[in-house]
């Protein structure tokens, strides 16, 4: 409650749909529905998405588990929000947003935004021998192969609104050059493949784009993947096509999460790998923009891509973050996992190259001045433990390549390796866009509390000792002492 009201400043809390029901009936966290209602109110819940509070709040009051004041608080917060949103201000058609409709959503400006959002989210994972971008004038025939090559609705992922229009990968690529298309698989599960047709297209085309991956029949809410390789025989199809191709082979992965595509990373015949995620309605246009150089990718992976062996060797229900050397448990996420990866969190390539120079780095030593204790025992870490102190850093980024492009700078902090500290954590990021030969500056301000880590009990600590800051390609060390 304190975290909700004073730190996050939430005006009201709504649960995920059916979460109270699942807490009682599926997870068996409580013995009765009324106990569940009481725990929800105690945690600050104001609105339950579904009917659980409506069904059991009165009986929880009758049993003395919930006070009427709890209900009053929830109603006050909920109706206060409705009032702020104008719910009681009369005819909604007469209000400021009362007549918005599809014509307001599907403006050219908004469709351009959807395309640009998809472009900025695309991550270039491999580009050997600089096979990308392709030149439309040098491609007389482009082979487009794969179960996601003509994807439309699956580009939206889960929980999507009504699109203005779909631009599939095939449609986007066809606006650039002449294409020849085959699905290659009987479905996204790819239990059967049409190798002969696909390899014939590969041998006849100047370049190949393979659009593989998953859709909502493979992964979505309440449907976890049991492995993280390409579904079914997709990898077989990719390898056979790459073997037959006479030109560049670009593997495009459409998926919600990481895929173990080690085979493609190691195969020299597969010249480029692109991850588009679930890119939205304009995903095909955005993909074509990247492949043909109208947009230089600057996206970075938001998750670690693990090998399949990671999934095979661990129970996915074990959610411990920290590694356990005694049992061989490798930990989870980029903050703790130190095993083999397919691609690291924050990885992403560009068509151009950048040079980084640290102009202003961290001070050599930071002296903490305790306010009673160096340990923060609550969420109010910025107000407890140490006096405020911050330092500025400045980097120069120079575009040393032949293409205009944006460089996404990530700053990681690696604390002293004590007290089961994470190996690193992301402090900040920024993006600078440059023409070839140009340079630019990025500034970062780091507060000493940004260096704090949470121990296994959730207490925030600023460890004393040597820190390493990774600023893009450069690293800087400094000490924290009291």
Secondary structure, DSSP 8 states (H G I E B T S, - for coil): -HIIIIIS--S--B--TTHHHHHHHTS--SSSHHHHHHHHHHTT--B-SSSHHHHHHHHHHHTTSS-HHHHHHHHHHHHHHHHHTTTTSS-GGGSTTTT--HHHHS-HHHHHHHHHHHHHH-EEEEEGGG--S--GGG-S-EEEESTTTT-SGGGG-SS----S----HHHHHHTTS-EEEE--BSSTT-SSB-HHHHHHHHHHSSEEEEEEE--TTTSBTTB--S--S-STTHHHHHHHHHHH-SSEEEEEEE-SS----HHHHH-TT--EEEE--S--TTHHHHHHHHHTTSS------SS-EE-HHHHHHS-TT----S-BTTTTB--SHHHH--S-EEE-TT--B-SS-EEEEEEE---SEEE--EES-SEE-SS-GGGSEE---EEEEEEEEEE-SSS-EEEEEEEEEE--S-TT--S-EEEEEEEEEE-TT-EEEEEEEEEGGGG-EE-TTS-EE---EEEEEEETTEEEEEEEE-
